[in-house]
């Protein structure tokens, strides 16, 4: 067991140990006092070795431990807004620059980003 016996346990491993002890008590291998002592030791256990030692004198079932802890899940990155495609952004910037330079005479050009947006949206 080596390094694995020193690996810390979590709630899932403790719950598995408690279920296995319950089965042993149901089968008559543990009396109520022994069951109470062992369940208290399960709650206090910090390592796999401490949990495994509670089953040294018992046949299966025993709690099984995963060989390695699950790797952390990668964080999900939010996708950019679907309307922020390069053509839409470029058209919006150009239209706004022209709007400012022409003092409002280029207002109809603001329709171009809207057309590009709805065209891109229909493709999806």
C-alpha contacts under 8 A as a table, 3 or more apart, distances in Angstrom:
res1	aa1	res2	aa2	distance
1	X	4	X	5.44
1	X	5	X	5.56
2	X	5	X	5.71
2	X	6	X	7.34
3	X	6	X	5.38
3	X	7	X	6.71
4	X	7	X	5.17
4	X	48	X	6.97
4	X	49	X	7.64
5	X	47	X	6.41
5	X	48	X	4.88
5	X	49	X	4.06
5	X	50	X	7.64
6	X	47	X	5.36
6	X	48	X	6.21
6	X	49	X	6.10
7	X	47	X	5.32
7	X	48	X	5.81
7	X	49	X	7.81
8	X	46	X	5.43
8	X	47	X	4.18
8	X	48	X	6.18
9	X	12	X	7.92
9	X	13	X	5.95
9	X	14	X	7.15
9	X	45	X	7.65
9	X	46	X	5.74
9	X	47	X	5.25
9	X	48	X	5.88
10	X	13	X	5.58
10	X	14	X	6.44
11	X	14	X	5.06
11	X	15	X	6.06
12	X	15	X	5.14
12	X	16	X	6.26
13	X	16	X	5.11
13	X	17	X	6.28
13	X	63	X	7.03
13	X	64	X	7.73
13	X	65	X	6.84
14	X	17	X	5.09
14	X	18	X	6.22
14	X	42	X	6.13
14	X	43	X	6.89
14	X	45	X	7.99
14	X	51	X	7.80
15	X	18	X	5.04
15	X	19	X	6.21
16	X	19	X	5.15
16	X	20	X	6.26
16	X	63	X	5.32
16	X	64	X	7.57
17	X	20	X	5.12
17	X	21	X	6.18
17	X	42	X	7.03
17	X	51	X	7.15
17	X	62	X	6.87
17	X	63	X	5.01
18	X	21	X	5.08
18	X	22	X	6.14
18	X	39	X	6.40
18	X	42	X	7.12
19	X	22	X	5.04
19	X	23	X	6.36
20	X	23	X	5.12
20	X	24	X	6.40
20	X	61	X	5.71
20	X	62	X	5.79
20	X	63	X	6.42
21	X	24	X	5.04
21	X	25	X	6.20
21	X	35	X	6.89
21	X	38	X	7.85
21	X	39	X	7.55
22	X	25	X	5.07
22	X	26	X	6.12
22	X	35	X	7.69
23	X	26	X	4.99
23	X	27	X	6.15
23	X	61	X	7.72
24	X	27	X	5.01
24	X	28	X	6.32
24	X	29	X	5.29
24	X	30	X	6.04
24	X	58	X	7.99
24	X	61	X	7.88
25	X	28	X	5.08
25	X	29	X	5.62
25	X	30	X	4.61
25	X	31	X	6.25
25	X	32	X	7.23
25	X	35	X	6.65
26	X	29	X	7.63
26	X	30	X	7.98
27	X	30	X	7.83
28	X	31	X	6.72
29	X	58	X	7.84
30	X	33	X	7.98
30	X	34	X	5.83
30	X	35	X	5.87
31	X	34	X	5.37
31	X	35	X	6.06
32	X	35	X	4.98
32	X	36	X	6.09
33	X	36	X	5.09
33	X	37	X	6.31
34	X	37	X	5.11
34	X	38	X	6.16
35	X	38	X	5.22
35	X	39	X	6.04
36	X	39	X	5.24
36	X	40	X	6.22
37	X	40	X	5.25
37	X	41	X	6.40
38	X	41	X	4.96
38	X	42	X	6.16
38	X	54	X	6.72
39	X	42	X	4.86
39	X	43	X	6.33
40	X	43	X	5.18
40	X	44	X	6.42
41	X	44	X	4.99
41	X	45	X	5.89
41	X	51	X	8.00
42	X	45	X	5.08
42	X	51	X	6.26
45	X	48	X	7.85
45	X	50	X	5.66
45	X	51	X	6.18
46	X	50	X	6.87
47	X	50	X	5.36
47	X	51	X	6.68
48	X	51	X	5.14
48	X	52	X	6.03
48	X	65	X	7.89
49	X	52	X	5.04
49	X	53	X	6.09
50	X	53	X	5.31
50	X	54	X	6.94
51	X	54	X	5.52
51	X	55	X	7.46
52	X	55	X	5.52
52	X	56	X	6.75
52	X	62	X	7.86
52	X	63	X	7.66
53	X	56	X	5.23
54	X	57	X	7.70
55	X	58	X	5.07
55	X	59	X	7.54
55	X	62	X	6.61
59	X	62	X	7.48
66	X	69	X	6.61
79	X	82	X	7.99
80	X	84	X	6.97
81	X	84	X	5.52
82	X	85	X	6.70
82	X	121	X	7.73
83	X	88	X	6.95
83	X	117	X	5.71
83	X	120	X	7.48
83	X	121	X	7.54
84	X	88	X	6.32
84	X	89	X	6.08
85	X	88	X	5.41
85	X	89	X	6.26
86	X	89	X	5.17
86	X	90	X	5.98
87	X	90	X	5.16
87	X	91	X	6.02
87	X	116	X	7.30
88	X	91	X	5.17
88	X	92	X	6.06
88	X	113	X	5.18
88	X	114	X	7.93
88	X	116	X	5.86
88	X	117	X	6.30
89	X	92	X	5.08
89	X	93	X	6.17
89	X	113	X	7.54
90	X	93	X	5.19
90	X	94	X	6.14
91	X	94	X	5.16
91	X	95	X	5.97
91	X	112	X	6.62
91	X	113	X	5.46
92	X	95	X	5.11
92	X	96	X	6.09
92	X	110	X	6.93
92	X	112	X	7.70
92	X	113	X	5.49
93	X	96	X	5.18
93	X	97	X	6.14
94	X	97	X	5.16
94	X	98	X	6.14
95	X	98	X	5.15
95	X	99	X	5.95
95	X	106	X	7.29
95	X	107	X	7.88
95	X	109	X	5.60
95	X	110	X	5.62
95	X	112	X	7.93
96	X	99	X	4.86
96	X	100	X	6.22
96	X	110	X	7.46
97	X	100	X	5.23
97	X	101	X	6.13
98	X	101	X	4.98
98	X	102	X	5.83
98	X	106	X	6.00
99	X	102	X	5.40
99	X	103	X	5.85
99	X	104	X	5.03
99	X	105	X	6.59
99	X	106	X	4.90
99	X	107	X	5.98
99	X	109	X	7.96
100	X	103	X	5.15
100	X	104	X	6.54
101	X	104	X	7.95
102	X	105	X	5.34
102	X	106	X	6.16
103	X	106	X	7.62
104	X	107	X	5.41
105	X	108	X	7.77
106	X	109	X	5.47
106	X	110	X	7.65
107	X	110	X	5.74
108	X	111	X	5.80
109	X	112	X	5.68
110	X	113	X	6.14
110	X	114	X	7.16
111	X	114	X	5.15
111	X	115	X	6.24
112	X	115	X	5.14
112	X	116	X	6.25
113	X	116	X	5.03
113	X	117	X	5.99
114	X	117	X	5.01
114	X	118	X	6.26
115	X	118	X	5.34
115	X	119	X	6.09
116	X	119	X	5.07
116	X	120	X	6.08
117	X	120	X	5.24
117	X	121	X	6.13
118	X	121	X	4.93
118	X	122	X	6.23
119	X	122	X	5.33
119	X	123	X	6.67
120	X	123	X	5.38
120	X	124	X	7.04
121	X	124	X	5.60
